[in-house]
């Protein structure tokens, strides 16, 4: 968050129409599952000197889901990671336009991830690729890359719409 006194603050923006609680629920669920899987694996390893082989594969998958879901929430709430040193030195109107440009660039980036994620999903489906750990169809994991990237893209587009409405109100 910028500390520039005249920069348009998120409080001046409208709230997202679709509540961020949805992403927060899925993030909490993914985190809880990661904790449960890891704890169960520790217990089994402690008492039997064996390990659940599948736990690492599921934990990595859930960590990726958690990352994408939290990124979606961060873009919606305007709390995504950014380097604001340069923007803080700009006049407020220019800083606002830079924020819009950053959102456009992010939307393009995640749209590209959607496109290539769909291509990867199609390859996994067509070639019957299986996961390296437990041998389930890889597309089960790959499906979430374009899907969650599309959700992030929609959140970014929603934020862009709020920013442009804010621009029109300020003009």
Helices and strands as residue ranges (DSSP letters): G 10-12, H 21-48, H 54-77, G 87-89, H 92-126, H 139-170
